[in-house]
Structure formats: C-alpha cells, structure tokens
Amino acid sequence: MNAMVELRSVHKSFGTTEVLRGIDLTVAAGEVAVVLGPSGSGKSTLLRTINHLEKVDRGWISVDGGLVGYRRGAESPARRAFGRGGRGRAADRLYELREREVLRQRTGIGFVFQNFNLFPHLTVLENLVEAPVAVQRRPRKEAEAAARKLLERVGLAEKAGAYPGQLSGGQQQRVAIARALALAPKVLLFDEPTSALDPELVGEVLDVIKDLAHRGTTMIVVTHEIGFAREVADTVVFMDGGRIVEQGPPRQVLDRPRHERTRAFLSKVL
C-alpha cells in the first residue's frame, strides 16, 4: 500500500485534557477515510495536527513520506528538540521546522473548514487565486485560468465575480473546496463540511466531494453523514475519547460493528 498519510502514536493535550491518546492511522494514496464519532472525541484536533495547525506532543505524522512540522536528525540547538525530551541519538530526534517551512508544507495539505473561511473582501475568483500567486509564485494569468476551471468543476463558473456574502452557504462551501484544490494538494482534509449548512444545501456539497473521490483524490473527511460514509469511504474510522475505537471498510464498521461503543453511537445516528 502506497501510504499518503501516516500517524504514529500521536498524542495531543490541551492543558490537563488529553485530546488524542496514541492515534495510529494510515491512509493510502487515492483513499477516502471518513472519521465518525461523538462531539469531543478528538476528530477535529486529529485533522488540525495533520497540517500542523496543532502541534503534537508525542508521536509523528507524515504526508507523502515527509514528516509534517518537523525534521529528523542533527539540527541547530536553537531549534526545539521534540520527542523523548530530546534524548537519544541525534539522528532519532525531531526538530521543529521554521514557520515558513511549515507554510510551504501546508500547500500540499488542503483544509476545508466547517464555516468556509473565505475572504469576504475578495471576489470568488480572487479567493482562489490569492494563495497560488502569493505562496506558490504562480503567474496570475495562469492561476486565474486554473481557478476558472475549478469553479466550473464545482458548478460555480458564473459566480467568479461575486463576493462570498452574495452566495448561499452551499455555494460558499463549494468555493472553499475549489480554493483548497487551487494549490493542487496531495491530500484534502474536511472538517464537518456540511455542518453549517441548511439541510437542503448539504447534497450539493457532498456531490462535489463524491466527484473528488471518484477522481482518486486522497481525503480524510470528518462528518456525521452516515449515508455519505457508506457510499464513498474506503475506510471508516470511529473515534471516542481521543482514541480510534474501530476502523475498517464501511460494510464492517457501519453494518457489523465489533465494538459496543460503535454500536451505541450508530444506534443514535442511523
């Protein structure tokens, strides 16, 4: 299996609250992993550690074979040593990357938030063009041409000159997906992408994500949409209390869950 995303023994605490308690997860290239679980189970924090919006306390994460947020081996003592308190062989220590290096890594890890996070003062087209031009130094004409193709792909070609406030929630979320795709990421992370939408708008966003899945896009999707998980997921991951309780193909986890906690959760949402 060609792993695109790997998490090994990932721990994360906020103060005295341990939010992630030793997460091990592998997502293959082209695979869709859907993460389910009750509120407070650590799902959103899991996503935020993958693109280093939250720094892990222990363990490590890699995307396409490269460590996220850290570099292994001897480094300048001014850089923070990570893991085992900095003890052990120098070659085994992890050192935190500088912010500009982390930002460069994030261009390969697309993130679609619950509440869209579009720039309200920019048009739809400008929202898509901003990062490719500023971060990737792509020529503006090239970035605009690519952005228009992406807007067509998500069914919003006619909204290029509109501002986010002029769009419905479903349209804004589709723009947010197109914006994430504009950087040609290696993996897309979705944090409950339909939770802020009116029920009648959910389908239009899920249809775009389904199309991405059919195109072989590597994705990790946190959602409560069980029907979507059943239809699109290669792997369903059920989290509770900061741990992965159960994971496997949809038919196993959703139809024949092995763990009592999974069965109890599904009985309330199905």
C-alpha positions in Angstrom: 0.0 0.0 0.0 1.3 3.4 -1.0 0.7 5.4 2.2 -0.1 9.1 1.6 -0.9 10.0 5.3 0.6 8.2 8.3 0.1 9.0 12.0 2.0 7.0 14.6 1.4 7.2 18.4 0.1 10.7 18.1 -0.7 12.4 21.4 -2.1 15.9 22.0 -3.2 17.6 25.2 -4.7 21.0 25.9 -3.7 21.7 29.5 -4.6 18.7 31.6 -7.1 17.4 29.0 -5.7 14.7 26.7 -7.5 15.0 23.4 -5.6 12.5 21.3 -4.3 9.4 23.1 -2.0 7.5 20.8 -3.5 7.7 17.3 -2.2 5.2 14.7 -3.7 5.7 11.2 -2.7 5.1 7.6 -4.5 6.5 4.6 -3.3 5.2 1.2 -2.9 7.4 -1.9 -6.3 7.8 -3.5 -8.2 6.5 -0.5 -11.1 8.2 1.3 -11.1 7.9 5.1 -14.3 9.0 6.9 -13.9 9.8 10.6 -17.0 9.4 12.8 -17.5 9.9 16.5 -19.3 12.0 19.1 -18.5 15.6 19.8 -15.4 15.9 21.9 -13.9 12.7 20.6 -10.8 14.4 19.0 -11.9 14.3 15.4 -11.2 18.0 14.6 -8.0 18.0 16.5 -6.8 15.0 14.6 -7.3 16.9 11.3 -5.6 20.0 12.7 -2.5 18.0 13.7 -2.2 16.6 10.1 -1.4 20.1 8.7 0.3 21.3 11.9 -2.3 23.8 12.9 -1.9 22.0 16.2 1.5 20.7 17.2 1.6 17.1 18.5 3.0 16.4 22.0 4.3 12.9 21.1 4.4 10.7 18.0 4.8 11.8 14.4 2.8 12.5 11.2 3.9 12.2 7.6 2.3 13.1 4.3 3.7 11.6 1.1 6.7 10.3 3.1 7.7 13.6 4.6 7.4 14.5 8.3 4.8 17.2 9.0 6.2 20.1 11.0 9.5 18.5 12.0 12.7 17.3 10.6 14.6 14.3 11.8 18.3 14.3 12.6 21.0 16.7 13.9 20.0 20.4 13.9 20.9 23.7 15.3 20.4 23.8 19.1 18.3 26.9 18.7 15.6 24.6 17.1 13.3 22.8 19.6 14.1 19.2 20.0 11.0 17.0 20.0 10.2 13.5 21.3 11.8 11.6 24.2 12.6 15.0 25.7 15.3 15.5 23.2 17.2 12.4 24.4 18.6 9.6 22.4 20.7 9.6 19.3 20.8 12.9 17.4 19.7 11.1 14.3 16.5 10.0 16.0 15.4 13.4 17.3 12.8 15.5 15.7 13.3 19.3 15.3 10.6 21.7 14.6 10.6 23.4 11.3 10.5 27.2 10.9 7.2 28.8 10.2 7.9 29.5 6.5 8.8 25.8 6.0 5.6 24.7 7.7 3.6 27.1 5.5 5.3 25.6 2.4 4.2 22.1 3.7 0.6 23.2 4.2 0.3 24.0 0.5 0.3 20.2 -0.1 -2.4 19.6 2.6 -5.7 21.2 1.7 -8.1 22.0 4.5 -11.8 22.7 4.2 -13.4 24.1 7.4 -16.9 24.0 8.7 -17.5 27.7 8.3 -15.9 28.2 4.8 -13.3 30.8 6.0 -13.4 32.7 2.7 -12.0 36.2 2.5 -15.2 38.4 2.5 -13.5 41.4 0.8 -12.3 39.3 -2.2 -14.3 38.0 -5.1 -14.8 34.3 -5.6 -12.1 34.3 -8.2 -9.7 36.3 -6.1 -10.2 33.9 -3.2 -9.0 31.1 -5.4 -6.1 33.0 -6.9 -4.6 34.5 -3.7 -2.7 31.5 -2.4 -1.3 30.2 -5.7 0.1 33.6 -6.6 1.3 34.6 -3.1 2.6 31.2 -1.8 3.4 29.3 -5.0 4.5 32.3 -7.0 2.4 31.2 -10.0 1.8 33.8 -12.7 -1.6 35.5 -12.1 -3.0 34.7 -15.5 -2.1 31.1 -15.1 -3.7 31.0 -11.6 -6.8 32.7 -12.9 -7.2 30.3 -15.7 -6.8 27.3 -13.4 -9.3 28.9 -10.9 -12.0 29.3 -13.5 -11.6 25.6 -14.4 -12.0 24.7 -10.8 -15.1 26.9 -10.4 -16.6 25.2 -13.5 -15.8 21.8 -11.9 -17.8 22.7 -8.7 -20.6 24.2 -10.7 -19.9 27.9 -10.0 -18.3 29.3 -13.1 -20.9 32.1 -13.2 -20.0 33.3 -9.7 -16.4 34.2 -10.3 -17.1 37.9 -9.8 -19.4 37.5 -6.8 -18.4 38.1 -3.2 -18.9 35.4 -0.6 -21.6 37.4 1.1 -23.7 37.1 -2.1 -23.6 33.3 -2.1 -25.6 30.7 -0.3 -23.9 28.5 2.3 -23.6 25.6 -0.1 -22.1 27.8 -2.7 -19.6 29.2 -0.3 -18.5 25.7 0.8 -18.1 24.7 -2.9 -15.9 27.8 -3.3 -13.9 26.8 -0.3 -13.3 23.3 -1.8 -12.2 24.9 -5.1 -9.9 27.2 -3.2 -8.3 24.2 -1.4 -7.9 22.4 -4.8 -6.2 25.5 -6.3 -3.0 24.6 -4.6 -3.0 21.1 -6.1 -2.7 19.4 -2.6 -1.6 15.9 -2.0 -4.4 15.3 0.4 -7.7 17.1 1.3 -8.9 17.4 4.9 -12.6 18.2 5.5 -13.8 19.2 9.0 -17.6 18.5 9.0 -18.0 20.4 5.7 -21.8 20.3 5.8 -22.5 21.0 9.5 -23.0 24.7 8.9 -25.4 24.2 6.0 -29.2 24.2 5.8 -30.3 20.6 5.1 -31.4 21.4 1.5 -27.9 22.5 0.7 -26.0 19.5 2.0 -26.4 17.4 -1.1 -24.7 19.9 -3.4 -21.5 19.9 -1.3 -21.5 16.2 -0.8 -21.8 15.7 -4.6 -18.6 17.7 -5.1 -16.8 15.6 -2.5 -18.1 12.4 -4.2 -16.8 13.6 -7.5 -13.3 14.2 -5.9 -13.4 10.7 -4.5 -14.2 9.2 -8.0 -11.3 11.2 -9.4 -8.9 9.4 -6.9 -8.3 12.4 -4.5 -6.9 11.3 -1.2 -9.2 12.6 1.5 -9.9 12.5 5.2 -13.4 13.6 6.0 -14.8 14.3 9.4 -18.6 14.1 9.1 -21.9 12.9 10.6 -23.3 12.0 7.2 -23.5 8.2 7.5 -25.0 7.7 4.1 -22.1 9.6 2.6 -19.6 7.4 4.5 -21.4 4.3 3.3 -21.2 5.4 -0.3 -17.8 7.0 -0.6 -15.5 5.8 2.2 -12.8 3.2 1.6 -12.2 3.2 5.4 -14.4 4.3 8.2 -12.7 5.4 11.4 -14.7 5.6 14.6 -13.2 7.7 17.4 -14.2 8.1 21.0 -12.3 9.6 24.0 -9.3 10.6 21.9 -8.8 7.0 20.6 -9.6 5.1 17.4 -12.0 2.5 18.7 -12.7 0.8 15.5 -11.8 1.1 11.8 -12.4 -0.8 8.6 -14.5 -0.9 5.4 -17.9 0.7 5.7 -19.8 -2.6 5.5 -17.9 -3.8 8.6 -17.9 -0.7 10.8 -21.4 0.6 9.8 -23.3 -2.7 9.4 -21.4 -5.1 11.7 -19.5 -3.0 14.2 -17.4 -5.1 16.6 -17.2 -2.6 19.5 -20.0 -1.8 21.8 -19.2 1.9 21.8 -19.5 2.0 18.0 -22.8 0.2 18.1 -24.2 2.6 20.7 -23.1 5.6 18.6 -24.6 4.3 15.4 -27.9 3.4 17.1 -28.4 7.1 17.8 -27.5 8.5 14.4 -28.9 5.9 12.0 
